[in-house]
Amino acid sequence: MTVSLDEEVLARLEKAAPAGAASGDRYPEMAAVRGDSAPTAG
């Protein structure tokens, strides 16, 4: 499958989800949910 995006579509995507908008931890700290104090990576 090949997908081609023109400049207009790329600009709309950049406006909707700018670079860095989704940065950060993927999952919240789970120690409280698990009930332990396991060290976390990062």
Secondary structure as GFF3:
##gff-version 3
##sequence-region A 1 42
A	DSSP	alpha_helix	7	16	.	.	.	ID=ss1
A	DSSP	alpha_helix	31	34	.	.	.	ID=ss2
###
